[in-house]
Amino acid sequence: MTGLPTLAWQHRYAELPAAFRQAVMPTPVAAPRLLAWNRPLAQALGLDPALEAVAARIFSGNEVPEGARPIALAYAGHQFGHFVPQLGDGRAILLGEVLAPDGRRFDIQLKGAGPTPYSRRGDGRAAIGPVLREYLVSEAMHALGVSTTRALAAVATGEHVVRDQVLPGAVLTRVAASHVRVGTFQFFAARGDEACVRLLADHVIARHYPELADADDRYLALLRAIAGRQAALVASWLQVGFIHGVMNTDNMAVSGETIDYGPCAFLDAYDPAKVFSSIDRHGRYAYSNQPPIAQWNLARLAECLLPLFDRQGDEGVADARAAVEDFAGVFGEQWLAGFVRKLGLQSQDAGDESLVRDFLAALEAVQADFTLAFRALAVAAGDPGFEELPALPKTPAMDAWLQRWQARCAREPVGVEERIARLRAANPAVIPRNHRVEAALAAAAAGDLAPFEALLAAVRRPFDDAPAQRGYMAAPAAGEQVLQTFCGT
C-alpha cells in the first residue's frame, strides 16, 4: 500500500449485516499491464490523477489501496426463467464506494480479480475479450445517453484463462451507481428473511430514491419508482437497437442502469425477433422481448417487496399487480416519445405511433439497416450531407410512408434546418457495430490494441459523421455479419 494515492473510500453496503456479503481479497496476477484508462470518468469521479501511474497495480488487485474493504456481494436470480437461490459475485470484488464532486455515490468493483466464496468452482477470472467488450460498449452507451455502468480501467494480467480455448486474461474496473439487483432482493426473500429485505429496501431508498423516504407506503412507492426507471431504460435500449442478451433478474440493477454486458449486441438489419446471444436458444431475450421480460423481472421484485407493503392479503397483491402492470404504460410513453424524436418531430400527434410502427415495418420488410435508416431521414428532410450513405430502401411502402412523414412534418412550425438538426441529434451515425467489435477484440487478444482504441474513439462520438467516422458507420458487408455473441464466462 505504500506510496499509493489515497481514495476517500466509504462502505455503506459493507456495513450492512454479514449475510449481504463475504469479505474476500483479490488474487494477485503475474504481470499487470494497463490496457485502457478512462480519464474522463476518473475526472468526473474526482480521482487523484496520480492513480493512472499505478492503475495496473491497484486495478489488477495486486495492491489493495488503504481504506478499501474488498467484498463479494450475495444475490440469487432467475436465469432464463429458472430460479437459482444462490449466485453472488463469483468473479467480482467490490473495493468500496466513492463520492464524486457532484455528490453522487459510486461503487468501484473489480471484475475478473479471482475466485470468491460465490464462485461455484469457477476460476474467478476474465478474458481480455469480454473485458474490452464491456469497456467499449458501456462507453458507447454512455455517449448515446443510455443509463449505464461504466469502465474505469482494463488491465492485462500476464496470465491466461481457459474457456473454449486458451485466452489472455484481464481485469475490468467497473463503476456503478450500485450493484443492487432484483436478484439481491430475491436472495433474502427466498430465505424468508423479511428483516433483510426491509434493510435492503431502506438502503436502496436512501441511495437511489431519497425522495421516497417519507412517502406513503414507501415500499410500494419504491416498486413503482424502480419500474419507472426500468421502463425508461429499456425504451432507450430499443431506440438505439441494443440487445442486452441476458436479462436475468441477477442482471437487472434497481438503480436503472444497464449492467452486466455479456453477449450484448446491436441491430444491423432491423428484425424485432433478433437474437445474438449463443446461450439464448429460444429467443427469450430477443430485441422485442426486452420490455415484457423487464416487466416479468419486476413481478419477481414485487413478490419480494410484497410483505413490506402497508396493505396485505388480497389488497397488497392488487397493489403489487397494479404497479407491475403500470410498467407497460410508462414504457409505451417512453418508447413513443423516443421514436417521435427519432423522426425529427417536435411534438406528439394522435397518429404518431402508427407512423413509427409503419416505418419499422417497412424496414423489417427489406431488412434495412436500423441505425442508417433513421440517420438517413435527414436526407429526406433536405440535408445533402449524407450522399455517401445508403439511401432509404426504395419500395412502394417506403415511398408511401415518406409522403406521410413529410406531410406530418409540414404540420409543425419547424424549418428544414431545425428539422435536420433534430434528426441528427436523435439518431446516431456510429454504434459499436458487431463486426467492428469482434475484429477489435480479436486483434486485442493477439496483442494489437490499435483497432480497439480507434473504435473506442469513434463510439465516443456517436453523432459525428465526419469523414474519419465513415468507416465505422457502414453496415457489415456480405460475410462480415456477426451471427452469435458469447458471454465469455
Buried (B, 14 or more C-beta within 10 A) or exposed (E): EEEBBEBEBBBEBBEBEEBBBBEBEBBBBEEBEBBBBBEEBBEBBEBBEEBBEBBBBBBBBBBBBEBBBBBBBBBBBBBEEEEBEBBBBBBBBBBBBBBBEEEEBBBBBBBBBBBBBBBEEEBBBBBBBBBBBBBBBBBBBBBBBBBBBBBBBBBBBBBBBEBEEEBBBBBBBBBBBBBBBBBBBBBBBBBEBEEBBBBBBBBBBEBBBEEBEEBEBBBBBBBBBBBBBBBBBBBBBBBBBBBBBBBBBBBBBBBBBBBBBBBBBBBBBBBBEBBBBEBBEEEBBBBBBBBBBBBBBBBBBBBBBBBBBEBEEEEBBEBBEEBBEBBBEBBBBBBBBBBBBBBBBEEEEEEBBEBBEBBBEBBBEBEBBBBBBBBBBBBBBEBEEBEEBBEBBEEEBBEEBBEBBEEBBEEBEBEEEBBBBBBBEBBBBBBBBBBBBBBBBEBBBEEEBEBBBBBBEBBBBBBBBEEEBBEBBBBBEEEBEBEEBBBBB
